[in-house]
Amino acid sequence: MTMTRRRVLAALVAVGGAGALTERTTGAVLRNREQGSLDLSVGLVDLVVEYWENPEDGVDRSNPDGIVDGQQLAVPITSLTADGRGRTVLRLSLPQDEGPNNPGSIWLRSDCPEKTTLAELLQVTVSYATADGTPTTEIERGSLRAVADALRGGRRIDGDPTTPEPDCLSDEVFLVVEYELGTFLGSETVSLPFSLVATQCRNADPGANPFPADAIDDRCRPAYSCDCCWTIGKVEVDARLQSGQTYAFDEGLAGYAVHVTDTDGDSDVAFELVTTDDDVPRLPLCDVAVKGGPPDVHYPRQDDTFGFDTNSLDGAIDGIVYAPENPDSGERYGISYLLVSVCSPTLADGTCPVPVATGAASVGGSKPPRGKPDTGLGAGKQEGDE
């Protein structure tokens, strides 16, 4: 039978790895202020940044959670609430202590985050906001890694987003950064480092990007942690698999399925791992075991490859994985089940998530076509197990 998220999380709590759906855990994961910092380079324009973490009823201008007046800013990536959400409201303004300040053109750029699974699963939305922190015009949305990649070249912050054309900042502008985690199993940390540059609008072209284009070495590449090969589901095959059909797990995590993209008989299949629930994350394949007859055969992911379909597996031929070969006939058995494992980081206690689907005992063994070596990862085994 399939296992729900609630049951899986309860099992993980029992072994001390509750994942990141509790406020205490997510606070430890996300509240890293040394890593989650902003570097501000200013010319002749000063800039003040105030912030509020998870304000419930708008922002209290007289009582921000933090204020920075200078070049080094530590903007917090807020802890998440029990529902896996959080937000930080920012107020960018020009100091007026000694009279009106020179209007400034504000530019924001991001660096790539650490290469972690959390950077792929943490959903981030950066938007302009009203004075009470309500989001208005969206600036960028996506995974933390995708948002960082989109802002790598620099993005001008509109000093007055209510007008059609970008304006210089002469008073104040509010931004809000919203986070949504959903389901995450692991204890990784991640940050989204920014740089802000303020240039004078009177003595320079306010539309000129101050960040040099050649400063970007490369894009922020997708990356996951594959410390564990976590078995999450099994598809029993009672009849020939059909191309174009989606098959939910008969055993394992609810919300996941395999979508068949190609077949050539009853002994082979190509598929992609898909989700049927918006609340579950898509994780790359780590290993697929194909059972047929007494033995099974394993197809591990290719080195330095993270993919959601069988094209990413070592030993697959044009994305197709095969059932074991019958040594007596020389033909391949028909597929009896597919056992799917995905990449996962370790839990907070350093262990791997417990498999939520198991395979039958395998007799003998088989290898993928072209003599590819078996991974040796049977049901319940994790990468690195002896």
Kinemage of the C-alpha trace (Angstrom):
@kinemage 1
@onewidth
@group {chain A} dominant
@subgroup {mainchain}
@vectorlist {calphas} color= white
{ca met a 1} P 0.000 0.000 0.000
{ca thr a 2} L 1.067 3.599 -0.422
{ca met a 3} L 2.247 5.607 2.567
{ca thr a 4} L 1.049 9.144 3.178
{ca arg a 5} L 3.313 12.117 3.959
{ca arg a 6} L 1.907 12.201 7.514
{ca arg a 7} L 2.910 8.584 8.172
{ca val a 8} L 6.343 9.071 6.625
{ca leu a 9} L 7.039 12.177 8.691
{ca ala a 10} L 5.845 10.396 11.818
{ca ala a 11} L 8.269 7.572 11.117
{ca leu a 12} L 11.102 10.044 10.581
{ca val a 13} L 10.320 11.794 13.857
{ca ala a 14} L 10.647 8.452 15.592
{ca val a 15} L 14.268 8.130 14.415
{ca gly a 16} L 15.120 11.737 15.216
{ca gly a 17} L 15.008 13.187 11.713
{ca ala a 18} L 11.803 15.156 11.548
{ca gly a 19} L 12.789 16.982 8.386
{ca ala a 20} L 11.987 20.625 7.884
{ca leu a 21} L 8.304 20.876 8.635
{ca thr a 22} L 8.785 21.867 12.271
{ca glu a 23} L 9.572 25.440 13.233
{ca arg a 24} L 12.571 24.492 15.347
{ca thr a 25} L 14.210 22.464 12.607
{ca thr a 26} L 13.583 24.957 9.824
{ca gly a 27} L 14.876 27.758 11.991
{ca ala a 28} L 18.162 25.918 12.316
{ca val a 29} L 18.219 25.206 8.608
{ca leu a 30} L 17.417 28.684 7.353
{ca arg a 31} L 18.467 31.159 10.022
{ca asn a 32} L 22.153 31.323 9.089
{ca arg a 33} L 22.875 35.021 9.075
{ca glu a 34} L 26.562 34.761 8.296
{ca gln a 35} L 25.789 32.942 5.053
{ca gly a 36} L 22.522 34.713 4.233
{ca ser a 37} L 24.019 38.168 3.907
{ca leu a 38} L 23.894 41.077 1.494
{ca asp a 39} L 26.946 43.070 0.468
{ca leu a 40} L 26.122 46.693 -0.323
{ca ser a 41} L 28.447 48.725 -2.509
{ca val a 42} L 27.572 52.427 -2.507
{ca gly a 43} L 28.882 55.373 -4.405
{ca leu a 44} L 27.563 58.710 -3.191
{ca val a 45} L 24.163 57.390 -2.255
{ca asp a 46} L 23.518 56.076 1.229
{ca leu a 47} L 20.914 53.404 1.736
{ca val a 48} L 19.080 52.224 4.843
{ca val a 49} L 17.520 48.772 5.013
{ca glu a 50} L 15.058 47.731 7.706
{ca tyr a 51} L 13.471 44.303 7.940
{ca trp a 52} L 10.593 42.496 9.619
{ca glu a 53} L 10.453 38.713 9.993
{ca asn a 54} L 7.073 37.000 9.539
{ca pro a 55} L 4.973 40.080 10.384
{ca glu a 56} L 1.403 38.968 11.057
{ca asp a 57} L -0.528 42.243 10.870
{ca gly a 58} L 1.636 44.435 8.666
{ca val a 59} L 4.897 46.087 9.657
{ca asp a 60} L 5.408 48.378 12.617
{ca arg a 61} L 7.627 51.104 11.193
{ca ser a 62} L 8.650 52.220 14.651
{ca asn a 63} L 9.835 48.739 15.611
{ca pro a 64} L 11.669 46.805 12.863
{ca asp a 65} L 13.307 43.512 13.741
{ca gly a 66} L 16.568 44.901 12.415
{ca ile a 67} L 18.053 47.977 10.774
{ca val a 68} L 21.329 48.415 8.927
{ca asp a 69} L 22.916 51.691 7.829
{ca gly a 70} L 26.134 50.944 6.042
{ca gln a 71} L 27.811 48.717 3.517
{ca gln a 72} L 27.374 45.297 5.119
{ca leu a 73} L 23.808 44.050 5.385
{ca ala a 74} L 22.670 40.827 7.046
{ca val a 75} L 19.161 40.346 5.760
{ca pro a 76} L 17.681 37.311 7.516
{ca ile a 77} L 16.245 34.334 5.725
{ca thr a 78} L 13.410 33.857 8.148
{ca ser a 79} L 12.463 30.696 9.987
{ca leu a 80} L 9.443 28.863 8.661
{ca thr a 81} L 6.140 28.336 10.405
{ca ala a 82} L 4.593 24.939 11.008
{ca asp a 83} L 3.000 24.971 7.549
{ca gly a 84} L 6.401 25.362 5.894
{ca arg a 85} L 6.076 29.043 4.987
{ca gly a 86} L 7.849 32.259 5.919
{ca arg a 87} L 8.593 35.756 4.693
{ca thr a 88} L 10.833 38.735 5.283
{ca val a 89} L 9.698 42.291 4.519
{ca leu a 90} L 12.414 44.802 3.563
{ca arg a 91} L 12.218 48.592 3.494
{ca leu a 92} L 14.846 50.353 1.366
{ca ser a 93} L 15.053 54.079 1.990
{ca leu a 94} L 17.387 57.039 1.740
{ca pro a 95} L 18.478 58.640 5.033
{ca gln a 96} L 17.080 62.167 5.465
{ca asp a 97} L 18.863 63.183 8.678
{ca glu a 98} L 20.796 66.013 7.008
{ca gly a 99} L 18.301 67.007 4.371
{ca pro a 100} L 17.102 65.262 1.223
{ca asn a 101} L 19.511 62.692 -0.181
{ca asn a 102} L 20.515 62.316 -3.810
{ca pro a 103} L 18.082 60.034 -5.682
{ca gly a 104} L 19.634 56.634 -6.291
{ca ser a 105} L 19.373 53.877 -8.846
{ca ile a 106} L 19.316 50.614 -6.910
{ca trp a 107} L 20.585 47.384 -8.468
{ca leu a 108} L 20.386 43.903 -6.990
{ca arg a 109} L 22.429 40.849 -7.929
{ca ser a 110} L 22.591 37.348 -6.471
{ca asp a 111} L 25.344 34.787 -6.197
{ca cys a 112} L 24.719 31.058 -6.595
{ca pro a 113} L 23.620 29.249 -3.439
{ca glu a 114} L 25.268 26.134 -2.086
{ca lys a 115} L 24.676 23.030 -4.193
{ca thr a 116} L 22.118 21.272 -2.043
{ca thr a 117} L 18.746 19.585 -2.358
{ca leu a 118} L 17.267 22.350 -0.217
{ca ala a 119} L 18.277 24.938 -2.825
{ca glu a 120} L 16.154 23.030 -5.342
{ca leu a 121} L 13.116 22.451 -3.116
{ca leu a 122} L 12.821 25.759 -1.275
{ca gln a 123} L 10.425 27.903 -3.314
{ca val a 124} L 11.174 31.639 -3.188
{ca thr a 125} L 9.177 34.624 -4.439
{ca val a 126} L 10.686 38.121 -4.455
{ca ser a 127} L 8.138 40.900 -4.943
{ca tyr a 128} L 7.558 44.581 -4.450
{ca ala a 129} L 5.234 45.242 -1.526
{ca thr a 130} L 3.017 47.878 -0.008
{ca ala a 131} L 4.013 49.652 3.184
{ca asp a 132} L 2.267 46.957 5.235
{ca gly a 133} L 4.193 44.151 3.541
{ca thr a 134} L 1.483 42.966 1.139
{ca pro a 135} L 3.034 41.615 -2.103
{ca thr a 136} L 2.256 43.556 -5.285
{ca thr a 137} L 4.365 43.173 -8.431
{ca glu a 138} L 6.428 40.004 -8.628
{ca ile a 139} L 10.141 40.376 -9.331
{ca glu a 140} L 11.185 36.715 -9.510
{ca arg a 141} L 9.784 33.322 -8.531
{ca gly a 142} L 11.099 29.769 -8.480
{ca ser a 143} L 13.362 27.494 -6.529
{ca leu a 144} L 15.991 29.292 -4.514
{ca arg a 145} L 18.594 28.182 -7.048
{ca ala a 146} L 16.472 29.332 -10.002
{ca val a 147} L 15.836 32.747 -8.419
{ca ala a 148} L 19.548 33.174 -7.752
{ca asp a 149} L 20.313 32.219 -11.344
{ca ala a 150} L 17.752 34.696 -12.714
{ca leu a 151} L 19.276 37.546 -10.687
{ca arg a 152} L 22.898 36.718 -11.440
{ca gly a 153} L 23.276 39.452 -14.019
{ca gly a 154} L 21.756 42.176 -11.852
{ca arg a 155} L 18.205 43.529 -11.668
{ca arg a 156} L 17.227 47.171 -11.216
{ca ile a 157} L 14.940 47.831 -8.243
{ca asp a 158} L 12.222 50.298 -9.206
{ca gly a 159} L 12.144 53.221 -6.780
{ca asp a 160} L 8.414 53.635 -7.448
{ca pro a 161} L 6.843 50.406 -8.786
{ca thr a 162} L 3.420 52.096 -9.102
{ca thr a 163} L 4.533 53.970 -12.232
{ca pro a 164} L 5.002 52.447 -15.711
{ca glu a 165} L 8.722 53.190 -16.063
{ca pro a 166} L 11.513 52.419 -13.553
{ca asp a 167} L 12.196 55.332 -11.241
{ca cys a 168} L 15.120 56.331 -9.093
{ca leu a 169} L 14.656 55.881 -5.383
{ca ser a 170} L 13.954 59.197 -3.700
{ca asp a 171} L 12.017 58.078 -0.641
{ca glu a 172} L 11.368 54.408 0.127
{ca val a 173} L 10.407 51.121 -1.485
{ca phe a 174} L 9.274 47.868 0.124
{ca leu a 175} L 10.201 44.344 -0.950
{ca val a 176} L 8.994 41.029 0.425
{ca val a 177} L 10.798 37.686 0.144
{ca glu a 178} L 8.452 34.740 0.652
{ca tyr a 179} L 9.543 31.145 1.271
{ca glu a 180} L 7.649 27.908 0.938
{ca leu a 181} L 9.278 24.603 1.722
{ca gly a 182} L 6.653 21.891 1.418
{ca thr a 183} L 8.199 18.481 2.138
{ca phe a 184} L 11.922 18.221 2.770
{ca leu a 185} L 13.795 15.350 4.385
{ca gly a 186} L 17.242 16.338 5.570
{ca ser a 187} L 19.245 18.785 7.638
{ca glu a 188} L 20.924 20.893 4.968
{ca thr a 189} L 21.509 24.626 5.175
{ca val a 190} L 21.350 27.054 2.289
{ca ser a 191} L 21.626 30.779 1.700
{ca leu a 192} L 20.766 33.280 -1.003
{ca pro a 193} L 23.572 35.858 -1.027
{ca phe a 194} L 22.798 39.222 -2.640
{ca ser a 195} L 24.739 42.311 -3.594
{ca leu a 196} L 23.137 45.775 -3.767
{ca val a 197} L 24.678 48.706 -5.583
{ca ala a 198} L 23.345 52.281 -5.328
{ca thr a 199} L 24.459 54.820 -7.913
{ca gln a 200} L 23.597 58.511 -8.264
{ca cys a 201} L 20.898 59.242 -10.784
{ca arg a 202} L 22.071 62.827 -11.371
{ca asn a 203} L 25.625 62.047 -12.441
{ca ala a 204} L 25.213 58.682 -14.148
{ca asp a 205} L 22.860 56.758 -16.406
{ca pro a 206} L 20.390 55.194 -13.932
{ca gly a 207} L 19.643 52.416 -16.419
{ca ala a 208} L 23.274 51.346 -16.737
{ca asn a 209} L 23.868 48.006 -15.040
{ca pro a 210} L 26.802 48.523 -12.630
{ca phe a 211} L 27.574 44.812 -12.501
{ca pro a 212} L 30.063 43.762 -15.203
{ca ala a 213} L 28.725 41.039 -17.466
{ca asp a 214} L 32.032 39.151 -17.409
{ca ala a 215} L 31.815 38.848 -13.613
{ca ile a 216} L 29.418 35.917 -13.999
{ca asp a 217} L 31.495 32.771 -14.368
{ca asp a 218} L 28.647 30.371 -14.999
{ca arg a 219} L 24.970 29.790 -14.390
{ca cys a 220} L 23.715 28.361 -11.119
{ca arg a 221} L 23.482 24.707 -12.074
{ca pro a 222} L 20.855 22.361 -10.638
{ca ala a 223} L 22.289 20.216 -7.883
{ca tyr a 224} L 21.044 17.750 -5.315
{ca ser a 225} L 22.588 15.829 -2.464
{ca cys a 226} L 22.699 12.102 -3.142
{ca asp a 227} L 24.134 10.916 0.153
{ca cys a 228} L 21.319 8.389 0.379
{ca cys a 229} L 19.586 6.207 -2.167
{ca trp a 230} L 16.097 6.299 -0.672
{ca thr a 231} L 13.621 3.663 -1.869
{ca ile a 232} L 10.257 5.402 -2.138
{ca gly a 233} L 7.994 3.193 -4.220
{ca lys a 234} L 7.198 0.036 -6.099
{ca val a 235} L 5.006 -0.480 -9.157
{ca glu a 236} L 3.663 -4.016 -9.514
{ca val a 237} L 3.348 -5.081 -13.156
{ca asp a 238} L 0.474 -7.472 -13.768
{ca ala a 239} L 0.056 -6.667 -17.473
{ca arg a 240} L 2.324 -5.193 -20.101
{ca leu a 241} L 3.154 -1.560 -19.355
{ca gln a 242} L 1.689 0.865 -21.882
{ca ser a 243} L 3.490 3.894 -23.269
{ca gly a 244} L 1.779 7.140 -22.327
{ca gln a 245} L 0.201 5.658 -19.191
{ca thr a 246} L 0.929 6.774 -15.611
{ca tyr a 247} L 1.164 4.156 -12.869
{ca ala a 248} L 0.877 5.128 -9.199
{ca phe a 249} L 2.962 3.279 -6.645
{ca asp a 250} L 1.343 0.145 -5.272
{ca glu a 251} L 3.635 0.454 -2.260
{ca gly a 252} L 5.534 3.487 -0.967
{ca leu a 253} L 4.998 7.230 -0.822
{ca ala a 254} L 1.668 8.668 -1.890
{ca gly a 255} L 1.820 11.429 -4.491
{ca tyr a 256} L 4.357 9.745 -6.767
{ca ala a 257} L 3.986 7.702 -9.940
{ca val a 258} L 5.914 6.567 -12.994
{ca his a 259} L 4.890 7.852 -16.412
{ca val a 260} L 5.849 5.388 -19.146
{ca thr a 261} L 7.457 7.042 -22.154
{ca asp a 262} L 8.478 3.983 -24.208
{ca thr a 263} L 8.267 0.178 -24.294
{ca asp a 264} L 9.292 -2.592 -26.665
{ca gly a 265} L 7.624 -5.672 -25.286
{ca asp a 266} L 6.950 -6.851 -21.756
{ca ser a 267} L 10.580 -6.979 -20.601
{ca asp a 268} L 11.636 -3.341 -21.007
{ca val a 269} L 10.407 0.168 -20.244
{ca ala a 270} L 11.440 3.827 -20.228
{ca phe a 271} L 9.742 6.138 -17.753
{ca glu a 272} L 9.970 9.335 -15.750
{ca leu a 273} L 9.209 9.843 -12.079
{ca val a 274} L 6.287 12.258 -11.706
{ca thr a 275} L 4.281 13.691 -8.837
{ca thr a 276} L 0.507 13.592 -8.549
{ca asp a 277} L 0.395 15.977 -5.569
{ca asp a 278} L 1.600 19.584 -5.660
{ca asp a 279} L 2.754 19.288 -2.042
{ca val a 280} L 5.415 16.642 -2.693
{ca pro a 281} L 8.836 17.477 -4.145
{ca arg a 282} L 10.227 15.934 -7.282
{ca leu a 283} L 13.541 14.228 -6.538
{ca pro a 284} L 16.028 12.782 -9.065
{ca leu a 285} L 16.339 9.062 -9.594
{ca cys a 286} L 19.130 7.315 -7.723
{ca asp a 287} L 18.453 3.698 -8.674
{ca val a 288} L 15.789 1.613 -10.389
{ca ala a 289} L 15.511 -2.112 -9.747
{ca val a 290} L 13.726 -4.128 -12.417
{ca lys a 291} L 12.422 -7.465 -11.188
{ca gly a 292} L 11.650 -10.355 -13.539
{ca gly a 293} L 11.791 -14.033 -12.679
{ca pro a 294} L 13.932 -14.931 -9.645
{ca pro a 295} L 16.566 -12.183 -10.043
{ca asp a 296} L 16.450 -8.416 -10.370
{ca val a 297} L 18.759 -5.946 -12.035
{ca his a 298} L 19.724 -2.456 -10.822
{ca tyr a 299} L 20.261 0.669 -12.881
{ca pro a 300} L 22.073 3.373 -10.863
{ca arg a 301} L 22.229 7.031 -11.793
{ca gln a 302} L 25.139 8.112 -13.919
{ca asp a 303} L 27.940 9.905 -12.101
{ca asp a 304} L 27.409 13.668 -11.713
{ca thr a 305} L 23.945 13.338 -13.257
{ca phe a 306} L 20.633 14.274 -11.696
{ca gly a 307} L 17.609 13.330 -13.747
{ca phe a 308} L 13.970 12.374 -13.289
{ca asp a 309} L 13.757 9.816 -16.090
{ca thr a 310} L 15.534 6.603 -17.005
{ca asn a 311} L 17.770 8.415 -19.504
{ca ser a 312} L 19.835 9.430 -16.461
{ca leu a 313} L 20.514 5.818 -15.437
{ca asp a 314} L 23.717 3.954 -16.122
{ca gly a 315} L 23.086 0.902 -18.284
{ca ala a 316} L 19.869 2.156 -19.832
{ca ile a 317} L 19.827 1.892 -23.625
{ca asp a 318} L 18.174 4.942 -25.166
{ca gly a 319} L 16.495 5.429 -21.814
{ca ile a 320} L 15.118 1.873 -21.662
{ca val a 321} L 15.750 -0.408 -18.683
{ca tyr a 322} L 15.380 -4.162 -19.005
{ca ala a 323} L 14.274 -7.087 -16.889
{ca pro a 324} L 16.887 -9.764 -16.072
{ca glu a 325} L 17.852 -12.405 -18.569
{ca asn a 326} L 16.697 -16.001 -18.252
{ca pro a 327} L 19.945 -18.013 -18.346
{ca asp a 328} L 18.148 -21.088 -19.654
{ca ser a 329} L 16.445 -19.498 -22.642
{ca gly a 330} L 18.647 -16.471 -23.237
{ca glu a 331} L 15.509 -14.339 -23.373
{ca arg a 332} L 14.563 -11.722 -20.813
{ca tyr a 333} L 11.868 -12.273 -18.232
{ca gly a 334} L 8.759 -10.142 -18.271
{ca ile a 335} L 8.875 -7.276 -15.757
{ca ser a 336} L 7.164 -8.189 -12.469
{ca tyr a 337} L 7.816 -4.887 -10.668
{ca leu a 338} L 9.799 -1.652 -10.706
{ca leu a 339} L 11.431 -0.518 -7.442
{ca val a 340} L 12.256 3.215 -7.495
{ca ser a 341} L 14.869 4.975 -5.337
{ca val a 342} L 15.630 8.701 -5.313
{ca cys a 343} L 18.503 10.904 -4.177
{ca ser a 344} L 18.187 12.216 -0.645
{ca pro a 345} L 20.439 14.040 1.836
{ca thr a 346} L 21.041 12.501 5.231
{ca leu a 347} L 18.737 13.272 8.128
{ca ala a 348} L 19.697 15.437 11.090
{ca asp a 349} L 21.200 12.453 12.920
{ca gly a 350} L 23.394 11.510 9.955
{ca thr a 351} L 21.343 8.496 8.921
{ca cys a 352} L 19.442 7.875 5.697
{ca pro a 353} L 15.637 7.870 5.477
{ca val a 354} L 14.110 4.444 6.060
{ca pro a 355} L 12.916 2.778 2.813
{ca val a 356} L 9.152 2.954 2.446
{ca ala a 357} L 8.962 0.213 -0.202
{ca thr a 358} L 10.738 -3.127 -0.415
{ca gly a 359} L 11.382 -5.695 -3.061
{ca ala a 360} L 11.153 -9.461 -2.958
{ca ala a 361} L 14.210 -11.549 -2.251
{ca ser a 362} L 16.325 -11.819 -5.373
{ca val a 363} L 17.743 -15.187 -6.417
{ca gly a 364} L 20.924 -15.128 -8.417
{ca gly a 365} L 21.508 -11.860 -10.168
{ca ser a 366} L 21.616 -10.162 -13.492
{ca lys a 367} L 23.371 -7.255 -15.091
{ca pro a 368} L 22.157 -4.478 -17.350
{ca pro a 369} L 22.750 -4.831 -21.083
{ca arg a 370} L 26.246 -4.122 -22.441
{ca gly a 371} L 27.808 -5.624 -19.358
{ca lys a 372} L 27.134 -2.696 -17.040
{ca pro a 373} L 27.923 -3.646 -13.423
{ca asp a 374} L 25.125 -4.172 -10.935
{ca thr a 375} L 25.039 -1.524 -8.210
{ca gly a 376} L 24.486 -4.059 -5.490
{ca leu a 377} L 21.735 -1.869 -4.017
{ca gly a 378} L 19.009 -4.261 -3.006
{ca ala a 379} L 15.791 -3.438 -1.215
{ca gly a 380} L 16.454 -1.387 1.867
{ca lys a 381} L 20.100 -0.715 1.013
{ca gln a 382} L 21.502 2.798 0.975
{ca glu a 383} L 24.511 4.214 -0.822
{ca gly a 384} L 27.495 3.702 1.412
{ca asp a 385} L 26.055 0.664 3.247
{ca glu a 386} L 28.438 -2.203 3.706
